[in-house]
């Protein structure tokens, strides 16, 4: 009878250990996905900022080319707001 109780105790202990390991793996995976999602959000914000900068830079370059083409001389047109900030 003592051997059966010891076997049951060992089995219960093993099941609990495996359950704890599985829970730890799931928690780690969830945390990794949350960090990754946050990184993607940050990259999307950075991409939007760079796209805005590129558009402003194109606009300013277009204004400079038009200014030179029309032979208007100095001073050049002012840059659009937000280009150099």
HELIX and SHEET records of a PDB file:
HELIX    1   1 UNK A    2  UNK A   69  1                                  68    
END                                                                             
